Amino acid sequence: MEFTVRGAFEGNLSASLTRSDSRGDGLDDLQGDVVVAGSFPTSMFWDLAAALSGLEPGDCLIDEWKLDTFSLL
Protein backbone atom coordinates (compact mmCIF):
# COMPACT_ATOMS: atom_id res chain seq x y z
CA MET A 1 0.00 0.00 0.00
CA GLU A 2 1.29 3.47 -0.82
CA PHE A 3 -0.21 6.70 0.48
CA THR A 4 1.03 10.14 -0.61
CA VAL A 5 0.03 13.54 0.80
CA ARG A 6 1.05 16.78 -0.86
CA GLY A 7 0.55 20.20 0.61
CA ALA A 8 1.59 23.82 0.65
CA PHE A 9 1.99 26.29 3.47
CA GLU A 10 2.48 29.98 4.01
CA GLY A 11 3.12 31.72 7.29
CA ASN A 12 3.88 35.14 8.69
CA LEU A 13 6.24 35.47 11.62
CA SER A 14 6.86 38.61 13.64
CA ALA A 15 9.10 39.30 16.61
CA SER A 16 10.13 42.30 18.65
CA LEU A 17 13.28 42.64 20.70
CA THR A 18 14.53 45.18 23.21
CA ARG A 19 18.25 45.24 23.92
CA SER A 20 20.80 47.52 25.51
CA ASP A 21 22.18 50.02 23.04
CA SER A 22 25.87 50.06 22.09
CA ARG A 23 26.64 52.92 24.55
CA GLY A 24 25.04 51.01 27.45
CA ASP A 25 22.91 53.98 28.53
CA GLY A 26 19.65 53.22 26.71
CA LEU A 27 17.59 50.64 24.89
CA ASP A 28 17.12 49.72 21.24
CA ASP A 29 13.70 48.45 20.16
CA LEU A 30 13.93 46.17 17.12
CA GLN A 31 11.20 44.57 15.00
CA GLY A 32 11.54 41.69 12.56
CA ASP A 33 8.97 40.31 10.13
CA VAL A 34 9.25 37.42 7.70
CA VAL A 35 6.96 35.51 5.33
CA VAL A 36 7.70 31.82 4.83
CA ALA A 37 6.19 29.56 2.18
CA GLY A 38 6.83 26.13 0.78
CA SER A 39 5.40 22.86 -0.38
CA PHE A 40 5.95 19.28 0.65
CA PRO A 41 5.17 15.70 -0.31
CA THR A 42 4.99 12.89 2.25
CA SER A 43 4.84 9.27 1.16
CA MET A 44 4.15 6.26 3.32
CA PHE A 45 4.68 2.66 2.29
CA TRP A 46 3.29 -0.41 4.03
CA ASP A 47 3.95 -3.97 2.96
CA LEU A 48 0.75 -5.79 3.96
CA ALA A 49 2.39 -9.12 3.19
CA ALA A 50 5.05 -8.57 5.86
CA ALA A 51 4.81 -11.00 8.78
CA LEU A 52 4.43 -8.21 11.37
CA SER A 53 1.79 -6.14 9.59
CA GLY A 54 -1.15 -7.86 11.34
CA LEU A 55 -3.64 -6.84 8.63
CA GLU A 56 -4.91 -8.52 5.52
CA PRO A 57 -5.38 -6.65 2.24
CA GLY A 58 -8.79 -4.98 2.33
CA ASP A 59 -8.70 -4.14 6.05
CA CYS A 60 -8.28 -0.52 7.05
CA LEU A 61 -7.80 1.04 10.47
CA ILE A 62 -7.56 4.79 11.06
CA ASP A 63 -6.88 5.34 14.74
CA GLU A 64 -7.12 9.13 14.68
CA TRP A 65 -7.33 11.82 11.99
CA LYS A 66 -6.90 15.40 13.08
CA LEU A 67 -6.38 18.54 11.02
CA ASP A 68 -5.75 21.92 12.59
CA THR A 69 -5.76 25.04 10.46
CA PHE A 70 -5.47 28.65 11.48
CA SER A 71 -4.98 32.08 9.99
CA LEU A 72 -2.80 34.84 11.35
CA LEU A 73 -4.62 37.48 9.32
C-alpha positions in Angstrom: 0.0 0.0 0.0 1.3 3.5 -0.8 -0.2 6.7 0.5 1.0 10.1 -0.6 0.0 13.5 0.8 1.0 16.8 -0.9 0.5 20.2 0.6 1.6 23.8 0.7 2.0 26.3 3.5 2.5 30.0 4.0 3.1 31.7 7.3 3.9 35.1 8.7 6.2 35.5 11.6 6.9 38.6 13.6 9.1 39.3 16.6 10.1 42.3 18.6 13.3 42.6 20.7 14.5 45.2 23.2 18.2 45.2 23.9 20.8 47.5 25.5 22.2 50.0 23.0 25.9 50.1 22.1 26.6 52.9 24.5 25.0 51.0 27.4 22.9 54.0 28.5 19.7 53.2 26.7 17.6 50.6 24.9 17.1 49.7 21.2 13.7 48.4 20.2 13.9 46.2 17.1 11.2 44.6 15.0 11.5 41.7 12.6 9.0 40.3 10.1 9.2 37.4 7.7 7.0 35.5 5.3 7.7 31.8 4.8 6.2 29.6 2.2 6.8 26.1 0.8 5.4 22.9 -0.4 5.9 19.3 0.6 5.2 15.7 -0.3 5.0 12.9 2.2 4.8 9.3 1.2 4.1 6.3 3.3 4.7 2.7 2.3 3.3 -0.4 4.0 4.0 -4.0 3.0 0.8 -5.8 4.0 2.4 -9.1 3.2 5.0 -8.6 5.9 4.8 -11.0 8.8 4.4 -8.2 11.4 1.8 -6.1 9.6 -1.2 -7.9 11.3 -3.6 -6.8 8.6 -4.9 -8.5 5.5 -5.4 -6.6 2.2 -8.8 -5.0 2.3 -8.7 -4.1 6.1 -8.3 -0.5 7.0 -7.8 1.0 10.5 -7.6 4.8 11.1 -6.9 5.3 14.7 -7.1 9.1 14.7 -7.3 11.8 12.0 -6.9 15.4 13.1 -6.4 18.5 11.0 -5.7 21.9 12.6 -5.8 25.0 10.5 -5.5 28.7 11.5 -5.0 32.1 10.0 -2.8 34.8 11.4 -4.6 37.5 9.3 
